[in-house]
């Protein structure tokens, strides 16, 4: 709560928190999708619930970072389709268990060879079904600075690189850009 209050006093209107990083550990209750989560750890509680409750209490919009690259789930290397279902199911939990969220910031699609089918249409459809107003960001990685990649993307990234002006001419919607 104190961190959120400090953020509010500093003028922040949203906070992005990592729900799961590349190590695969979930700060939320994975509800049986994985036991590698905060409630099954020494922590013993759902940290994302506490974060969202604190944000809602201060009028701050909760925003989730969620890694798509996963060092823990064996299916990431051995059965990628099964991993993608696990990813969609995880994102569905994040979109249905915490009330209204500002959006999801994905990171890790750069971990597979170019041309890998991440089934983004299915993933983004889960978000739009449950959180239609959520902003979707997918970090395109160092080699694809500013690439949109999918029509559902609402903001592109320029990770560790100098951004360039975006040519938005002919875009069906406004796409924002950000730099880490």
ROMAR-905250 format. One record per residue (C-alpha): residue in one letter; x, y, z. Coordinates in steps of 0.02 Angstrom, whole numbers, padded with zeros to 5 digits, always signed. Example, Ala and Ser with C-alpha at 12.3 -4.5 7.8 and 13.67 -1.06 7.14 Angstrom:
A+00615-00225+00390/S+00684-00053+00357/
This chain:
X+00000+00000+00000/X+00137+00124+00044/X+00221+00105-00126/X+00056+00141-00214/X+00023+00293-00102/X+00198+00357-00142/X+00166+00332-00328/X+00003+00427-00315/X+00087+00572-00224/X+00218+00575-00362/X+00079+00598-00491/X+00075+00424-00565/X-00091+00368-00637/X-00045+00186-00670/X+00082+00058-00610/X+00147-00090-00707/X+00194-00240-00600/X+00276-00402-00658/X+00151-00544-00637/X+00272-00675-00706/X+00448-00649-00772/X+00554-00765-00879/X+00594-00876-00729/X+00411-00932-00734/X+00369-00888-00553/X+00193-00816-00539/X+00158-00680-00411/X-00027-00724-00426/X-00126-00878-00381/X-00103-00986-00536/X-00256-01086-00482/X-00185-01255-00527/X-00103-01205-00691/X+00063-01209-00597/X+00113-01228-00416/X+00264-01116-00450/X+00170-00966-00381/X+00169-00849-00232/X+00031-00938-00135/X+00132-01102-00142/X+00293-01016-00087/X+00354-00956+00082/X+00257-00797+00045/X+00093-00893+00052/X-00017-00761-00027/X-00072-00685-00193/X+00039-00533-00216/X-00054-00474-00371/X-00216-00468-00270/X-00129-00356-00141/X-00059-00245-00280/X-00226-00226-00368/X-00318-00192-00206/X-00190-00058-00159/X-00204+00021-00333/X-00393+00023-00327/X-00388+00100-00154/X-00285+00246-00218/X-00367+00268-00388/X-00213+00203-00480/X-00239+00092-00633/X-00156-00080-00614/X-00060-00135-00768/X+00022-00307-00787/X+00189-00357-00863/X+00187-00542-00910/X+00332-00636-00986/X+00295-00748-01134/X+00470-00824-01123/X+00472-00956-00985/X+00623-01048-00916/X+00519-01151-00794/X+00380-01228-00898/X+00452-01379-00991/X+00317-01360-01123/X+00401-01199-01182/X+00536-01308-01264/X+00449-01477-01279/X+00268-01441-01328/X+00251-01260-01381/X+00064-01275-01422/X+00034-01337-01244/X+00138-01193-01177/X+00036-01067-01278/X-00124-01139-01202/X-00045-01120-01029/X-00002-00939-01074/X-00180-00902-01131/X-00252-00984-00975/X-00134-00883-00866/X-00182-00721-00952/X-00365-00766-00935/X-00340-00780-00746/X-00259-00609-00744/X-00403-00537-00846/X-00543-00615-00741/X-00484-00623-00560/X-00432-00444-00524/X-00566-00330-00592/X-00530-00195-00720/X-00347-00180-00771/X-00263-00051-00880/X-00176-00176-00991/X-00045-00308-01018/X+00136-00283-01067/X+00209-00442-01142/X+00393-00481-01158/X+00481-00631-01231/X+00419-00670-01407/X+00595-00625-01464/X+00656-00786-01377/X+00601-00900-01520/X+00663-00893-01700/X+00582-00766-01816/X+00425-00837-01894/X+00375-00938-01739/X+00186-00941-01723/X+00145-00872-01551/X-00042-00880-01590/X-00057-00698-01540/X-00233-00684-01614/X-00294-00813-01487/X-00200-00731-01343/X-00263-00556-01382/X-00440-00622-01407/X-00437-00683-01226/X-00392-00507-01170/X-00522-00421-01280/X-00658-00542-01221/X-00629-00502-01037/X-00544-00331-01037/X-00597-00247-01200/X-00521-00079-01153/X-00353-00149-01096/X-00198-00083-01182/X-00095-00222-01263/X+00093-00201-01278/X+00212-00334-01340/X+00398-00299-01327/X+00463-00337-01500/X+00643-00351-01438/X+00805-00269-01484/X+00800-00318-01667/X+00624-00258-01705/X+00613-00088-01623/X+00442-00011-01649/X+00369-00156-01747/X+00181-00174-01724/X+00170-00359-01765/X-00017-00380-01735/X-00167-00266-01765/X-00221-00283-01582/X-00061-00200-01520/X-00096-00030-01444/X+00083+00024-01407/X+00250-00025-01481/X+00417-00028-01392/X+00592+00031-01430/X+00686-00073-01303/X+00859-00004-01267/X+00858+00091-01430/X+00827+00265-01492/X+00647+00283-01549/X+00605+00347-01721/X+00449+00445-01767/X+00306+00329-01812/X+00218+00344-01978/X+00037+00323-01925/X-00033+00363-02097/X-00167+00237-02144/X-00167+00151-01974/X-00341+00091-01926/X-00312+00154-01748/X-00189+00261-01653/X-00039+00159-01596/X+00068+00234-01459/X+00256+00207-01437/X+00364+00192-01283/X+00546+00170-01239/X+00613+00074-01091/
